[in-house]
Amino acid sequence: MRIPLRHGSKSGAFSLLECLTYIVLFAVVAGVAFSAYYRLDEHARGFMRNSADIVQAMKAGERWREDLRRAAAEPRLESENQFRIMQKAGDVHYTFRDGVMWRQAANEAAPVQVLANVKTSAMKRDARRHVTAWRWELELQAKRKDAAVRPLFTFLAASETEAAR
């Protein structure tokens, strides 16, 4: 069956089969486009989550380094998960438990969450030639099981009392 486009002309007509072919072709192209869009959207959301985690880790690391720079005495590792920095204004405690890094200053009634979704955290003494520095090695929990890169961070700092020696 042919449907004429102009009255009395057979050359401008197309069949129902051709019409269905174009509809199917359009549906395939639209399906591929929507699939690509949703995949891109998923990756963009993952990128935003990862960048937010990186920003939080960097802020936590800079806060730790600032606390360490203000140390009035040599910091102490009280346990594997507790780090104490003695300052003139009072002690600052960093505690890692249940995947969360906590910070409690002398003027705070309760610990404040510094960083969540932490897989491992280790604060270690790093003896150098003229100064004893401290290293904070931090690994965040990966959002995906097949992640190509592990979210690892290392922060290094020395207190002003150590630097003055």
C-alpha positions as CSV (number, residue, x, y, z in Angstrom):
1,M,0.0,0.0,0.0
2,R,1.4,3.4,-1.0
3,I,0.4,6.7,0.5
4,P,0.7,9.5,-2.0
5,L,2.2,12.8,-0.9
6,R,0.7,14.8,-3.7
7,H,-2.6,14.0,-5.4
8,G,-2.0,12.1,-8.6
9,S,1.8,11.5,-8.1
10,K,3.3,8.1,-7.2
11,S,7.0,9.2,-7.1
12,G,6.6,11.1,-3.8
13,A,4.9,8.3,-1.9
14,F,6.4,6.0,0.8
15,S,5.2,2.6,2.1
16,L,4.1,1.7,5.6
17,L,7.2,-0.6,5.9
18,E,9.5,2.4,5.2
19,C,7.6,4.4,7.8
20,L,8.0,1.7,10.4
21,T,11.7,1.4,9.5
22,Y,12.2,5.1,10.3
23,I,10.3,4.8,13.5
24,V,12.5,1.9,14.7
25,L,15.7,3.6,13.6
26,F,14.6,6.7,15.6
27,A,13.8,4.6,18.6
28,V,17.3,2.9,18.5
29,V,19.1,6.3,18.2
30,A,17.0,7.8,21.0
31,G,17.7,4.8,23.2
32,V,21.4,5.0,22.7
33,A,21.3,8.7,23.3
34,F,19.4,8.3,26.6
35,S,21.7,5.5,27.7
36,A,24.7,7.7,27.1
37,Y,23.1,10.6,28.9
38,Y,22.3,8.5,32.0
39,R,25.7,6.9,32.1
40,L,27.3,10.4,31.9
41,D,25.0,11.7,34.6
42,E,26.0,8.8,36.9
43,H,29.7,9.4,36.3
44,A,29.2,13.2,36.9
45,R,27.5,12.4,40.3
46,G,30.3,10.1,41.2
47,F,32.8,12.7,40.3
48,M,31.0,15.3,42.5
49,R,30.9,12.8,45.5
50,N,34.6,12.0,45.1
51,S,35.6,15.7,44.8
52,A,33.6,16.5,47.9
53,D,35.4,13.7,49.8
54,I,38.8,15.0,48.6
55,V,37.9,18.5,49.7
56,Q,36.8,17.2,53.2
57,A,40.1,15.2,53.5
58,M,42.2,18.2,52.5
59,K,40.4,20.4,55.1
60,A,40.8,17.8,57.8
61,G,44.5,17.5,56.9
62,E,45.1,21.2,57.0
63,R,43.3,21.5,60.3
64,W,45.5,18.7,61.7
65,R,48.6,20.5,60.4
66,E,47.5,23.8,61.9
67,D,46.9,22.1,65.3
68,L,50.4,20.5,65.1
69,R,52.0,23.8,64.2
70,R,50.6,25.3,67.4
71,A,51.9,22.5,69.6
72,A,53.5,23.7,72.8
73,A,55.1,20.4,73.5
74,E,55.9,17.3,71.5
75,P,52.7,15.6,70.4
76,R,52.0,12.1,71.7
77,L,50.5,9.0,70.1
78,E,48.4,7.7,73.1
79,S,47.2,4.6,71.3
80,E,46.9,3.3,67.7
81,N,43.7,5.4,67.3
82,Q,44.4,8.4,69.5
83,F,46.7,11.3,69.0
84,R,47.2,14.2,71.5
85,I,48.6,17.6,70.7
86,M,49.4,19.8,73.7
87,Q,48.8,23.5,73.0
88,K,48.9,26.6,75.2
89,A,45.2,26.9,74.9
90,G,44.7,23.2,75.9
91,D,45.0,19.8,74.5
92,V,43.6,18.7,71.1
93,H,42.7,15.1,70.7
94,Y,42.3,13.2,67.4
95,T,40.5,9.9,67.6
96,F,39.7,7.4,64.9
97,R,36.8,5.0,65.5
98,D,34.1,3.3,63.4
99,G,35.3,4.8,60.2
100,V,35.1,8.4,61.5
101,M,37.9,10.8,62.5
102,W,37.0,12.9,65.5
103,R,38.7,16.1,66.9
104,Q,38.2,17.5,70.4
105,A,39.8,20.7,71.5
106,A,40.1,21.8,75.2
107,N,37.2,24.3,74.8
108,E,34.8,21.8,73.2
109,A,32.4,19.7,75.3
110,A,32.2,16.9,72.8
111,P,34.3,15.6,69.9
112,V,33.5,17.1,66.5
113,Q,33.4,14.9,63.4
114,V,36.3,15.9,61.1
115,L,36.1,13.3,58.4
116,A,33.7,10.4,57.7
117,N,34.0,7.3,55.5
118,V,37.6,6.7,56.5
119,K,38.9,3.2,55.9
120,T,42.3,3.5,57.7
121,S,44.0,6.3,59.6
122,A,47.5,6.2,61.1
123,M,49.5,9.1,62.7
124,K,53.2,8.3,62.9
125,R,56.4,10.0,64.0
126,D,58.7,10.7,61.1
127,A,62.2,11.5,62.4
128,R,64.2,13.7,60.1
129,R,67.7,15.0,60.3
130,H,67.0,18.1,62.3
131,V,63.4,17.8,63.3
132,T,60.8,15.2,64.2
133,A,57.8,15.6,61.9
134,W,54.5,13.8,62.1
135,R,52.8,12.0,59.2
136,W,49.1,11.3,58.9
137,E,48.4,8.5,56.5
138,L,44.7,8.4,55.6
139,E,42.7,6.1,53.3
140,L,39.1,6.9,52.5
141,Q,36.6,4.2,51.7
142,A,36.1,3.8,48.0
143,K,32.6,4.3,46.7
144,R,32.9,1.6,44.1
145,K,34.3,-1.9,44.6
146,D,36.0,-1.8,41.2
147,A,37.7,1.6,41.7
148,A,40.9,2.0,39.7
149,V,42.5,4.4,42.2
150,R,42.5,4.0,46.0
151,P,41.7,7.3,47.8
152,L,45.0,7.7,49.8
153,F,46.3,10.9,51.5
154,T,49.5,11.7,53.4
155,F,49.8,14.9,55.4
156,L,53.2,15.9,56.9
157,A,53.8,18.5,59.6
158,A,56.1,19.6,62.3
159,S,55.3,21.7,65.4
160,E,56.9,25.1,65.8
161,T,58.7,23.9,69.0
162,E,60.3,21.1,66.9
163,A,61.2,23.5,64.1
164,A,62.9,25.9,66.5
165,R,65.3,23.2,67.8
